Amino acid sequence: MSKIVTLGEIMLRLSPQGSKRFVQVDSFDVIWGGGEANVAVSCANYGHDAYFVSKLPAHEIGQAAVNALRRYGVHTDYVGMGSKLFPKEKVSAADWQYVTDKCRETLGYYK
């Protein structure tokens, strides 16, 4: 099967249980989503090697997002967890090139 790389963000949706409103509940269901994450999960479900590339905060919620992707067989080798992957607020072209090169090298896209 193919190797597929998605690059983007993962989103956390908090949903009240049943048909209640936010102000009527004390707990919420956690639903992970986002276009790139959904595509990666779908591709993994069809047997492809799906990789998700992003940066998440280095705390329990960030780890929960990674765990959700892994549960569906998505590779998270290139998810930075508050690391020095992008040390500046603005990402330079050199930073993006580094990430792109590392992904290509690992996934075998260099010719």
N, C-alpha and C positions, 0 to 999 in steps of 0.2 A: 504494500500500500504506500501511498504518498506521505511525504513529510509536509506538514502545513504549519506555518508560523502566523500567529495573530499578534498584533501589537496594539495595545490600547489600555483601557481602564476597565475595572470591574466595579459594579455598583452593588450597593447594599440597600435592599428595600425592606422596610419594617411594615408588616401588615397586621392590622388588628384581626383577631380570630373571629370567624363568623361574619356577620354583616354589621358589626358594631363600629362605632366611630372611635377615633383616637382618644377622645376624652372619656370614653366609657370603659376603657380597659387598663389593666396594670401590666400586661405583658403582650409581646408581639411575636409573630412568626418572622424569621429571618429568611429572606429569599435573595439569592445572589444572581446577578444577571449583568447585562450590558452586551452590546452587539458583538464585540470581539470575543468575550468570554463564552457567549452562547454559541458562536461559530466553532470555537475550539472544542467545546463539549460535544456538539453535534458531529464534528469530524471524528473525534475520538470514538464516539458511539458507532460510527460506521467502519471502525478499524484502522483509521489513519493514525500516523504519529503526529499528534497535535501538540504544538508548543504555544504557550502564552507568555508574552514578553511585556513587562510592566514594572512599575515601582510602587511598593506599598509601604505604609508606615510600619515600623518595627514594634508592634504591640499585638495584643491578643486578637484584635479585630482584623488586622492585616494577616495574621497567621490563619485565622478562621477562613478568610477568603482563599488563601492558598490551599488549605485543606479541602475546601469545597471543590476546587478545580481538580485536585488530585483524586478525589473520590470518583470522578467520572473518567479518570485515565488521562487527563491532560498533563503534559510535562510542564513543570514550573521551574526548570533549571535557570531560566533567565528572568525570574521575578526578583528584583532587588528589594530587600527588606531594610529600608533605612540605611542602606550601605553607602559606600563611596562611589556607587555606580554613577550617580549624577550629583556631585558634591556642591554644585552651584544652584542658585535659584533658576537661572536661565540655562538651558542646555545648549552647549556650543555644537557646532557642526562636527568638531573633532570627537565629542562625546558620542554623538549619534553614529559616527563612522566606526568608532570602537565597538559599540554594541552590534552594529550590522556585521562587521568583520567577524566578531566572535560567534555570532549566530551562524553565519555562512560557513565558517571553519568547522564548527561542531556538526552542523547538519549536512556538510558535504556539498555545498553549493559553489565552491571555487572550482574553476575549470583549469 
